[in-house]
Amino acid sequence: MYKAIVSAKGQIVIPAELRRKYGIKPGTKICFLERGHEIILQPVTTEYFRSLVGMFKSKTSMTKALLRERARDKKREEAKFRKFKLKKLSGSR
């Protein structure tokens, strides 16, 4: 377990071993997360973003689902247009 003392400005020093281990360098952004009675410091690094890849992956491709929905919308709109066109043609006689 590592310990740090909070300065008068609210700053802490992250131990060098942890900085190396998690790739924290000067300028690295840190997110502060609250979980119950804990404060979690999450460095926002390339490795962190790589760990998120595929996290929300599902068996259904959102692109395919959207394309299917668009195809249904197109058929419905075309049917409405044909119905409107037929109505207009029969009404003009």
N, C-alpha and C positions, 0 to 999 in steps of 0.2 A: 504494500500500500504506500502510495506517495502522499506527501502532505505539502501544502503551500500556505503561506500567510498572505492575507489580503492587505494590500497597501492602503494608505489613506485615500488614494485615487480610485480604489476598487479594482486594482490590477493584481494579477497573480503571475507567477513564473511557472510555466509547464516544464517539468523535469526533462533534461536533455535526452534521456533514454526514450521517453515517450514521444518527444518531438521527432527523433530519428525513426522510431518504429512506425509512426503514423504519417510521416512525410510532412510534418509541420515546419514550414520555413517562414522567414520574415515576410509578411504580407498575406499569409494564408488566412482565408476567412474561416471563422468558427461559428457554428450554429449552437445555440443554447436551447436544449430541449428540457422540458419539465416532465417528469414521470413520477407521479405520487409525491413523495418527499425528497426526490433526487433531482439533481441538475446534471444533465449529460452534455458534455462538450463534444460536438461532432465536427471534425475538420472537414471542410468542403474542398476535397482534392480530387484529382483525376481518378484515383483508386476508388474513392467513395462513389463517384458517378458510375464507374464500371460495375460496382457491386449492385447498383440499382437496375441495371439492364435486365429486362425480362421479368422484373418483379410483378408486373401487372399483366403478364402474358396469360392469354386464355386460349381455349381450343378453337374459338371462333375468331377469324381475322376480322377486325373492325372494318378494314377496307372492303373486304368481300361482302360483309353484312350491309355496308352503306351502298355498295353497287347494286345489290339485290333490291334494297329498298327503293333506290332511284329508278330501277327498271320497273318495279310495280307502280311507282308514281307516274312514270311515263306512259305505261299502258292505260292507267286510269284517266289521265289527261287526254290521251288520244281518243279514248272511248267517249269521253264527254264532248270533245270537239266534233267527232263524227255525228253524235246524237244532235248537237246544236246545228250542225251543217244540214243534216237531213230535215230537221224541224224548219229551218229557214227556207230550204228549197221547197218543201211541201206547202209552206205557208205563203209563198209568193205566187202560187198558181191560181 
